[in-house]
């Protein structure tokens, strides 16, 4: 677990978002795992939008 935390910290510092799934979770609930990945990507895209470029005066 300590190694995982260290690896996660290095990934975050490099701009990545670590997402973890157990193998059984992926096998049983693949669509839910995909949904979680998609939601994370969409959330990051929304957080990184510069709304000042889209304001029309």
C-alpha positions in Angstrom: 0.0 0.0 0.0 2.8 2.4 0.8 4.3 1.7 -2.7 0.9 2.4 -4.3 0.6 5.8 -2.4 4.1 6.8 -3.5 3.4 5.8 -7.1 0.1 7.8 -7.0 1.9 10.9 -5.6 4.4 10.7 -8.5 1.7 10.3 -11.0 -0.2 13.3 -9.6 2.9 15.4 -9.6 3.3 14.5 -13.3 -0.2 15.6 -14.1 -1.9 12.3 -14.1 -5.0 11.2 -12.1 -4.6 7.7 -10.8 -7.7 5.5 -10.9 -7.7 2.1 -9.3 -9.8 -0.9 -10.1 -9.6 -4.5 -8.7 -9.4 -7.1 -11.4 -12.7 -8.7 -10.3 -14.4 -5.3 -10.4 -13.3 -4.8 -14.0 -14.5 -8.3 -15.0 -17.8 -8.0 -13.2 -18.6 -4.3 -13.9 -16.6 -3.2 -16.9 -19.2 -0.6 -17.9 -19.1 1.0 -14.5 -15.3 1.1 -14.6 -15.5 2.8 -18.0 -18.1 5.2 -16.7 -15.8 6.2 -13.9 -12.9 6.8 -16.3 -15.1 8.9 -18.6 -16.5 10.9 -15.7 -12.9 11.6 -14.5 -11.9 12.8 -18.0 -15.0 15.0 -18.5 -14.5 16.5 -15.0 -10.9 17.4 -15.9 -11.9 18.9 -19.2 -14.5 21.0 -17.5 -12.1 22.1 -14.7 -9.5 23.1 -17.4 -11.8 25.2 -19.5 -10.9 28.9 -19.7 -14.4 30.5 -19.7 -12.9 34.0 -20.2 -12.3 33.0 -23.9 -16.0 32.2 -24.4 -17.6 35.3 -22.9 -19.0 37.6 -25.6 -19.3 41.3 -24.7 
